């Protein structure tokens, strides 16, 4: 009877948590000062089942052997619920958009708590896969055969807990095989963010397509845009260390980033000594002076994929348009994506386009 009760609770709590995470993703993608009221209206009442499901789980005397399942699900549900509540109450805060962005931090905490259940619960596994690949039999087989507990796969945090200043977070797909080389994506967070949280912007795709994600955290509150020698060599060392421990495809190393992370992608990615083969700045600032510090031979034929929102209220799209013109004059191979409904936020739905452009055909 205890097992049946636990299964009933699990059957309510897991889907409620996943629906809440999808709602947070929707809010994150469309968030701006202008759209916040509409987002709150869209979220209101949509996830009212999460609180009761969590309360029922807490009230149940779970079987001891299912204690880890309970812990992961309840923590994920709590963080997701707090994020939703923070979004719903953000308009009442003195700085509503700041409160909304702060609420979104609960998303990564919920994902970190929930992910260990991916190898046990199919709906959770599906959540951490690209939608188009959820019925891929070969991928399901690879995931089923993988041992998520073996050394050198899954999530790692170097230099301290996730988000520690000057450290980095890493995800290596559980089916990693050293017999082949793996593309590397280095993802730089936005101002006041951290790598431990930004990593989750890429896990779904990495687990689906088979590449390694490295998400550093800036030494300071944001990247050292005016002093690239502070953070630039650190990122280089991190990537080199990963390449020393895992089989990295030297011809497919992507440097990407959001906002200040996108700007720093330009700052260090246009230098002659940069190891990265592709750049993908998102919602980034760009000043023509950057080209005076760029290495002309490096820029020539360099693959660069620019993503920017037409509604960006922090860095107007004219900045990205100027970057495109300057880089094309320098001979770079530029793909430019200006998205009509995108504000200053990370468009996870663009990851697939970036990866289709970046990854080798055989991957």
C-alpha positions in Angstrom: 0.0 0.0 0.0 2.8 2.4 0.8 4.4 1.8 -2.6 1.0 2.4 -4.3 0.6 5.7 -2.4 4.1 6.8 -3.3 3.5 6.0 -7.0 0.2 8.0 -6.9 2.1 11.0 -5.4 4.9 10.6 -7.9 2.5 10.4 -10.8 1.1 13.8 -9.8 4.2 15.6 -8.6 6.6 14.8 -11.6 4.3 16.0 -14.4 3.2 19.1 -12.3 6.9 19.9 -11.9 7.7 19.5 -15.6 4.7 21.6 -16.6 6.0 24.3 -14.2 9.4 24.2 -15.8 8.0 24.5 -19.3 6.0 27.5 -18.0 9.2 29.1 -16.7 10.9 28.5 -20.0 8.0 30.2 -21.8 8.3 33.2 -19.4 12.0 33.4 -19.8 11.8 33.4 -23.6 9.3 36.2 -23.8 10.3 38.3 -20.8 10.7 42.1 -21.2 9.6 45.1 -19.2 6.7 45.5 -21.7 5.6 41.9 -21.7 5.8 41.1 -18.0 2.1 41.9 -17.3 1.0 39.6 -20.2 3.3 36.9 -19.0 1.9 37.1 -15.5 -1.7 36.8 -16.9 -0.6 33.8 -19.0 0.9 32.0 -16.0 -1.9 32.8 -13.5 -3.7 29.6 -12.6 -1.9 27.5 -15.1 0.2 25.6 -12.5 -2.1 25.4 -9.5 -1.6 21.7 -9.3 2.0 22.0 -8.3 1.4 23.2 -4.7 -1.1 20.5 -3.8 1.1 17.8 -5.4 4.1 18.9 -3.4 2.0 19.1 -0.2 0.7 15.6 -0.8 4.3 14.3 -1.2 5.5 16.0 2.0 2.5 14.5 3.9 3.2 11.0 2.7 5.3 8.5 4.6 7.4 7.4 1.6 9.0 3.9 1.6 12.7 4.2 2.7 14.0 2.8 -0.6 12.2 5.7 -2.5 13.7 8.4 -0.3 16.1 9.6 -3.0 13.3 9.9 -5.5 11.2 11.9 -3.0 14.2 14.2 -2.2 14.9 15.0 -5.9 11.3 15.6 -6.9 10.4 17.7 -3.8 13.4 19.9 -4.2 12.7 20.4 -7.9 9.1 21.1 -7.3 10.0 23.6 -4.5 12.4 25.6 -6.7 10.0 25.6 -9.7 7.2 26.7 -7.5 9.3 29.5 -6.0 10.3 30.7 -9.4 6.7 30.8 -10.6 5.6 32.6 -7.5 8.4 35.1 -8.0 7.3 35.8 -11.5 3.7 36.2 -10.5 4.5 38.7 -7.8 7.3 40.6 -9.8 5.0 43.4 -11.0 4.5 44.4 -7.3 8.2 44.8 -6.7 10.0 48.2 -6.8 11.9 47.0 -9.9 9.6 44.5 -11.6 11.9 43.3 -14.4 14.8 42.8 -11.9 12.5 40.8 -9.7 11.4 38.7 -12.6 14.9 37.9 -13.7 15.8 37.0 -10.2 12.8 34.6 -10.0 14.1 32.8 -13.1 17.1 31.7 -11.1 14.9 29.0 -9.6 14.8 27.2 -13.0 18.4 26.0 -12.9 18.1 24.9 -9.3 15.0 22.9 -10.2 16.7 21.3 -13.2 19.8 20.4 -11.1 17.5 18.7 -8.5 15.4 16.9 -11.1 18.1 15.7 -13.5 19.2 12.6 -11.6 15.7 11.2 -12.2 16.2 11.3 -16.0 17.7 7.8 -16.0 14.7 6.5 -14.0 11.6 8.4 -15.2 10.8 8.6 -18.9 9.0 11.9 -18.7 12.0 13.5 -17.0 14.3 12.0 -19.6 12.2 13.4 -22.4 12.3 16.9 -20.7 16.1 16.8 -21.0 16.0 16.0 -24.7 15.2 18.0 -27.8 11.6 17.4 -28.7 12.3 16.1 -32.2 14.6 13.4 -30.8 12.3 12.0 -28.1 11.2 9.1 -30.3 14.7 8.4 -31.6 15.2 4.7 -30.9 18.9 4.8 -31.3 19.3 7.7 -28.8 17.0 5.9 -26.3 19.2 2.9 -26.6 22.4 4.9 -26.0 20.9 6.5 -23.0 19.6 3.2 -21.6 23.0 1.5 -22.0 24.9 4.4 -20.4 26.0 4.3 -16.8 25.3 7.7 -15.3 27.5 6.9 -12.2 30.7 6.2 -14.0 33.6 8.7 -13.6 33.9 11.5 -16.1 30.3 11.8 -17.2 27.4 13.9 -16.2 27.8 17.1 -14.3 31.0 18.5 -12.7 31.7 21.7 -10.9 35.4 22.8 -10.8 36.7 25.4 -8.4 33.8 25.1 -5.9 30.1 24.6 -5.9 28.1 25.5 -9.0 28.4 29.2 -9.8 31.5 29.8 -7.8 33.3 32.9 -9.1 36.3 31.9 -11.2 35.2 28.3 -11.4 33.3 26.4 -14.1 30.6 23.8 -14.6 30.8 21.0 -17.1 28.3 18.6 -18.7 29.6 15.4 -20.4 26.8 13.2 -21.9 26.5 9.9 -20.0 27.2 7.9 -23.2 30.5 9.6 -23.8 33.0 7.4 -25.6 36.6 8.4 -25.8 37.0 6.5 -29.1 35.6 9.4 -31.0 36.2 13.2 -30.7 33.4 15.4 -29.3 32.5 18.9 -30.2 32.9 21.5 -27.3 30.5 24.3 -26.6 31.8 27.0 -24.2 28.8 29.1 -23.0 29.4 32.4 -21.3 26.7 33.7 -18.9 25.3 37.2 -18.9 26.0 40.0 -16.4 25.5 38.9 -12.8 24.8 35.4 -13.9 27.0 32.3 -13.4 28.1 29.2 -15.3 26.3 26.8 -13.0 23.0 28.3 -14.0 23.7 29.1 -17.7 24.9 25.5 -18.3 21.2 24.4 -18.3 20.6 26.5 -21.4 22.6 23.8 -23.3 22.1 20.5 -21.5 19.0 19.4 -23.4 20.9 19.7 -26.8 24.1 18.3 -25.5 22.4 15.2 -24.2 20.5 14.8 -27.5 23.3 15.5 -30.0 26.4 14.4 -28.2 28.7 17.3 -27.4 30.4 18.6 -24.2 29.3 21.9 -22.6 31.7 24.0 -20.5 30.1 27.0 -18.7 32.7 29.2 -16.9 31.8 31.8 -14.2 33.4 35.2 -14.4 35.9 36.1 -11.8 33.9 39.3 -11.0 30.3 40.2 -11.2 30.5 40.0 -15.0 33.2 39.3 -17.7 36.3 41.5 -17.7 35.2 43.4 -20.9 37.7 46.2 -20.4 40.5 43.9 -19.1 40.3 40.7 -21.2 43.5 39.5 -19.7 41.6 38.7 -16.5 39.0 36.3 -17.7 40.3 35.5 -21.2 43.3 33.3 -20.2 41.1 31.5 -17.6 38.6 30.5 -20.3 41.5 29.3 -22.5 42.9 27.2 -19.6 39.5 25.7 -18.8 39.0 24.6 -22.4 42.5 23.3 -22.6 42.1 21.3 -19.4 38.8 19.8 -20.7 40.6 18.9 -23.9 43.3 17.2 -21.9 40.8 15.0 -20.0 38.2 14.3 -22.8 38.6 13.7 -26.5 37.7 17.1 -28.0 37.2 17.7 -31.7 39.7 20.5 -32.3 37.9 21.6 -35.4 34.6 22.1 -33.7 34.9 24.3 -30.6 32.2 26.9 -30.2 32.4 30.0 -28.0 29.0 31.5 -27.4 27.4 33.8 -24.8 24.5 35.9 -23.8 24.6 39.7 -23.3 27.9 40.4 -21.6 28.9 36.8 -22.4 28.2 37.5 -26.0 30.2 40.7 -25.9 33.1 38.8 -24.3 32.7 36.3 -27.1 33.7 39.1 -29.5 36.4 40.5 -27.2 38.4 37.2 -27.0 37.1 35.4 -30.0 38.5 37.9 -32.6 42.0 37.7 -31.2 44.6 35.8 -33.2 45.5 33.4 -30.4 41.9 32.3 -29.8 41.4 28.5 -29.8 37.7 28.5 -30.7 36.7 27.7 -34.3 33.2 29.2 -34.2 31.6 32.2 -32.4 27.9 32.7 -31.6 27.3 35.9 -29.7 23.7 36.3 -28.5 22.1 39.7 -27.5 25.6 41.1 -27.4 26.9 44.7 -27.3 29.3 45.6 -30.1 31.5 48.6 -30.7 33.4 49.2 -33.9 36.6 49.7 -31.8 36.6 46.0 -31.3 37.7 45.6 -34.8 40.9 47.6 -34.1 41.9 44.9 -31.6 40.9 42.0 -33.9 43.4 39.9 -35.8 42.7 40.4 -39.5 43.9 36.9 -40.4 41.7 35.4 -37.6 38.6 37.3 -38.7 38.9 36.3 -42.4 36.6 33.4 -43.1 35.8 33.0 -39.3 32.4 31.4 -38.9 30.2 33.7 -36.7 26.5 33.2 -36.0 24.9 36.4 -34.5 21.5 36.2 -32.8 19.8 39.4 -31.6 16.3 40.5 -30.7 14.5 43.2 -32.6 12.9 44.2 -29.3 16.1 44.2 -27.3 15.8 47.1 -24.8 19.4 46.9 -23.4 21.4 46.5 -26.6 19.4 47.9 -29.6 19.5 45.7 -32.7 21.4 48.4 -34.5 24.4 47.3 -32.5 24.1 43.7 -33.9 23.5 45.1 -37.4 26.7 47.1 -37.1 28.6 44.1 -35.9 27.4 42.2 -39.0 28.6 44.9 -41.4 32.0 45.3 -39.6 32.7 41.6 -39.5 31.6 41.0 -43.1 33.9 43.8 -44.2 36.7 42.0 -42.4 35.9 38.8 -44.4 34.2 36.8 -41.6 31.6 34.2 -42.7 28.6 35.7 -40.9 25.1 34.2 -40.3 22.8 36.9 -38.9 19.5 36.2 -37.1 17.4 39.1 -36.0 14.3 37.8 -34.2 11.2 39.9 -34.4 9.6 39.0 -31.0 12.9 38.6 -29.0 13.8 41.0 -26.2 16.9 41.0 -24.1 16.8 37.3 -23.0 18.3 34.0 -24.0 16.4 32.3 -26.9 16.8 28.6 -26.2 14.7 27.9 -29.3 17.7 29.2 -31.3 20.1 26.6 -30.0 19.0 24.1 -32.7 19.8 26.6 -35.5 23.1 27.4 -34.0 24.0 23.7 -33.6 22.8 22.8 -37.1 25.3 25.5 -38.3 28.1 24.5 -35.9 28.1 20.7 -35.6 29.8 18.5 -38.2 27.3 16.5 -40.3 28.3 13.2 -38.9 27.5 14.2 -35.3 
